[in-house]
Amino acid sequence: MKINIKKYIRSDDGATAIEYGLIAGLMSILIVAGLLIAGPEVATLFDSIGTELASVNP
């Protein structure tokens, strides 16, 4: 029983999970920020492409 408790106390699995959680959270923040910055430019690009395609006579 003592050996199992010592193994549990020395285990660093929880720290690794927290680190991965922090990395995932930071990545999601960066992705959202990138989408907010690039979103209007991409929308303008697709609007101009749609306008050009609509002006072409079939």
N, C-alpha and C positions, 0 to 999 in steps of 0.2 A: 504494500500500500504506500509506504514512504517513497519507494522508487517511482511509482506512478505520479505522485504529487510533485516530486522534484522534476520529473520530465515535463509535467504540465506547466510548472512555473518557468522553466527554462525555454519552453517552446516559443518560437517567434512567428508562428503561423498567423496569428492575429495581426501582428505588425505588418506583415506582408500584405494581408488583405486590406488593411487601412491604406497602405501606400498605393495599391492598385486602385482603390476607390478614389483617392485624391487625384491620381493621374487621369482617371476616367472623367472626373468632375472638371478638371482643368481643360481637358480636351473638348468636352461638350461646351464649355464657356467660349473657347476659342472658335469653335465651329459656328455657334450662334452669332458671335460678334462678326465673323467673316461674312455670314449670310446677311446680316443687317447692313454691313458696309457695301457689299457687292449687289445686294438685291435690287435696288432701284436701277443700277446700270444694266443689269441683266434684263429687267423688265423693259427698259427703253430699247435695248437691242432687239428683243423679240417683237416689240411693237413696230419697230421700223421694218423688220423682216416681214411681218404680217401685212404692213401697208404696201410694201413693194410687191409681195405676192398677190395682193388684191388688185393691184393696178395692171397686172399682166392679163391680156385678153386670151382666153382659151382657144 
